Amino acid sequence: MSSLRVLELFGGIGAIRKALERNKIDFKVIDYVEIDKFAVKSYNSIYDENYEPQDINNWDKDIDVNFIFHGSTRSSLLWETLRIVKKLTPKIVMWENVSSVLNKKHKPVVDAYLLELQKLGYQSQLLKLNSSDYGIPQHRTRIYIVSKLQDAPIIITHL
């Protein structure tokens, strides 16, 4: 069994999957949730999969995952992610978004998200990263919130 069992929410064309592959992390995608049929078609082509578009609002599977990655942009969908986290209780949850999510208009939503994760037993760390600092020829600042279930041992062997 793979050490990381991944649920990709708002999976797009699979950027997190590509990052895990490039870093030689042992993982298996258990499910991929994306509503955009064109993104799903691209994902399936890139990774030789056969996923169908799925709406997170209707997603309610009983699966065993220890890592949930999500990149929702609408705050209403953020609560759907929290619903799924509460149901599945993965060891790690990672949210990626544009850096403007930290501006005055959106910060209350981010704070509410972090508070809900804390209530569920997660410790969170916010990282602000620029892709140009990692060999990508583009200035693209993103935020990552990595949340770890308290007392869950996490061993990362490759980064």
Helices and strands as residue ranges (DSSP letters): E 4-9, H 15-22, E 27-33, H 37-47, G 56-58, E 67-70, H 75-88, E 92-98, G 99-102, H 107-119, E 122-130, G 131-134, E 141-149
